[in-house]
Amino acid sequence: QVQLVESGGGLVQPGGSLRLSCAASGSISSFNRMGWLRQAPGKGREFVAAITTGGTTNYADSVKGRFTISRDNAKNTLYLQMNSLKLEDTAVYYCDAWGTQYYWGQGTQVTVSS
C-alpha cells in the first residue's frame, strides 16, 4: 500500500509562486499516471494537471502557462510548480496516482491572498 503525502502549501500573495511536493512511501515508477487535483471552498474537486510515465503532461485550461507538473522517479516525488498565482487558485491541493490501484493524498492548503 503506497501512501502519498503532499507538502509545500501555504499563504502567498497574488502573483507569487509555490512549489508543491507529493512524496510517495514507495516507488512511483509503476504509476502510469500521477496528477494534482484541487478543491476550493464550497466547490467540487477539479483536475489541475497530470503526467504520465513517459512524461506527457496535461493541464486544466485555468492553469496552463502558469503551473508545471513534474515527477522525479528516483526521489519518488511528484511536483507542481505554481507561478503567477491568482486568488482563484486558493484550494486544497491533492496528488493522486494510477497504478494497479488508485491512490490519493490528504492534501495541502494553498491560500492566495493580499
One Martini backbone bead per residue (centre of mass of N, CA, C, O) as a GRO file, in nm:
protein
  114
    1GLN     BB    1   0.091   0.040   0.028
    2VAL     BB    2   0.064   0.362  -0.085
    3GLN     BB    3   0.176   0.679   0.019
    4LEU     BB    4   0.060   1.021   0.008
    5VAL     BB    5   0.250   1.336   0.058
    6GLU     BB    6   0.184   1.659   0.101
    7SER     BB    7   0.361   1.974   0.021
    8GLY     BB    8   0.404   2.349   0.020
    9GLY     BB    9   0.200   2.500   0.136
   10GLY     BB   10   0.025   2.830   0.164
   11LEU     BB   11   0.088   3.173   0.186
   12VAL     BB   12   0.010   3.397  -0.090
   13GLN     BB   13   0.046   3.628  -0.316
   14PRO     BB   14  -0.037   3.769  -0.579
   15GLY     BB   15   0.202   3.641  -0.817
   16GLY     BB   16   0.311   3.413  -0.684
   17SER     BB   17   0.493   3.124  -0.546
   18LEU     BB   18   0.480   2.757  -0.561
   19ARG     BB   19   0.588   2.427  -0.433
   20LEU     BB   20   0.475   2.116  -0.474
   21SER     BB   21   0.468   1.804  -0.294
   22CYS     BB   22   0.479   1.434  -0.356
   23ALA     BB   23   0.527   1.176  -0.138
   24ALA     BB   24   0.626   0.847  -0.160
   25SER     BB   25   0.656   0.531   0.007
   26GLY     BB   26   0.711   0.443  -0.287
   27SER     BB   27   0.723   0.356  -0.592
   28ILE     BB   28   0.643   0.549  -0.902
   29SER     BB   29   0.719   0.390  -1.168
   30SER     BB   30   0.431   0.226  -1.182
   31PHE     BB   31   0.293   0.485  -1.250
   32ASN     BB   32   0.124   0.594  -1.520
   33ARG     BB   33  -0.021   0.819  -1.339
   34MET     BB   34   0.000   1.161  -1.229
   35GLY     BB   35  -0.156   1.410  -1.000
   36TRP     BB   36  -0.365   1.707  -0.973
   37LEU     BB   37  -0.585   1.840  -0.737
   38ARG     BB   38  -0.875   2.053  -0.645
   39GLN     BB   39  -1.039   2.232  -0.357
   40ALA     BB   40  -1.264   2.460  -0.311
   41PRO     BB   41  -1.464   2.639  -0.142
   42GLY     BB   42  -1.776   2.497  -0.220
   43LYS     BB   43  -1.637   2.286  -0.410
   44GLY     BB   44  -1.529   2.076  -0.628
   45ARG     BB   45  -1.326   1.857  -0.758
   46GLU     BB   46  -1.035   1.935  -0.964
   47PHE     BB   47  -0.849   1.945  -1.228
   48VAL     BB   48  -0.500   2.029  -1.306
   49ALA     BB   49  -0.279   1.782  -1.338
   50ALA     BB   50  -0.069   1.563  -1.552
   51ILE     BB   51   0.149   1.259  -1.560
   52THR     BB   52   0.337   1.040  -1.724
   53THR     BB   53   0.582   0.816  -1.756
   54GLY     BB   54   0.670   0.963  -2.038
   55GLY     BB   55   0.591   1.291  -1.978
   56THR     BB   56   0.309   1.352  -2.026
   57THR     BB   57   0.107   1.644  -2.030
   58ASN     BB   58  -0.169   1.795  -1.836
   59TYR     BB   59  -0.405   2.077  -1.838
   60ALA     BB   60  -0.578   2.309  -1.719
   61ASP     BB   61  -0.678   2.601  -1.847
   62SER     BB   62  -0.642   2.773  -1.574
   63VAL     BB   63  -0.304   2.681  -1.566
   64LYS     BB   64  -0.190   2.742  -1.820
   65GLY     BB   65   0.143   2.878  -1.805
   66ARG     BB   66   0.178   2.849  -1.467
   67PHE     BB   67   0.194   2.542  -1.448
   68THR     BB   68   0.415   2.262  -1.333
   69ILE     BB   69   0.467   1.929  -1.399
   70SER     BB   70   0.650   1.674  -1.208
   71ARG     BB   71   0.890   1.392  -1.194
   72ASP     BB   72   1.080   1.183  -0.950
   73ASN     BB   73   1.165   0.862  -0.940
   74ALA     BB   74   1.415   0.861  -0.747
   75LYS     BB   75   1.229   1.028  -0.519
   76ASN     BB   76   0.925   0.972  -0.522
   77THR     BB   77   0.823   1.253  -0.673
   78LEU     BB   78   0.586   1.510  -0.694
   79TYR     BB   79   0.519   1.814  -0.882
   80LEU     BB   80   0.414   2.176  -0.835
   81GLN     BB   81   0.452   2.454  -1.021
   82MET     BB   82   0.350   2.783  -0.905
   83ASN     BB   83   0.260   3.061  -1.094
   84SER     BB   84   0.087   3.335  -1.094
   85LEU     BB   85  -0.101   3.366  -0.865
   86LYS     BB   86  -0.443   3.339  -0.773
   87LEU     BB   87  -0.720   3.365  -0.593
   88GLU     BB   88  -0.854   3.106  -0.748
   89ASP     BB   89  -0.622   2.899  -0.631
   90THR     BB   90  -0.767   2.852  -0.386
   91ALA     BB   91  -0.686   2.543  -0.212
   92VAL     BB   92  -0.692   2.204  -0.201
   93TYR     BB   93  -0.418   1.991  -0.265
   94TYR     BB   94  -0.397   1.692  -0.465
   95CYS     BB   95  -0.264   1.381  -0.501
   96ASP     BB   96  -0.234   1.128  -0.764
   97ALA     BB   97  -0.256   0.763  -0.857
   98TRP     BB   98  -0.189   0.522  -1.121
   99GLY     BB   99  -0.218   0.174  -1.106
  100THR     BB  100  -0.337  -0.100  -0.971
  101GLN     BB  101  -0.415   0.151  -0.810
  102TYR     BB  102  -0.574   0.405  -0.631
  103TYR     BB  103  -0.427   0.719  -0.524
  104TRP     BB  104  -0.425   0.946  -0.233
  105GLY     BB  105  -0.411   1.231  -0.056
  106GLN     BB  106  -0.468   1.485   0.202
  107GLY     BB  107  -0.339   1.751   0.148
  108THR     BB  108  -0.281   2.108   0.062
  109GLN     BB  109  -0.277   2.437   0.149
  110VAL     BB  110  -0.383   2.711  -0.066
  111THR     BB  111  -0.326   3.069  -0.022
  112VAL     BB  112  -0.456   3.353  -0.195
  113SER     BB  113  -0.347   3.671  -0.059
  114SER     BB  114  -0.341   4.026   0.039
   0.00000   0.00000   0.00000
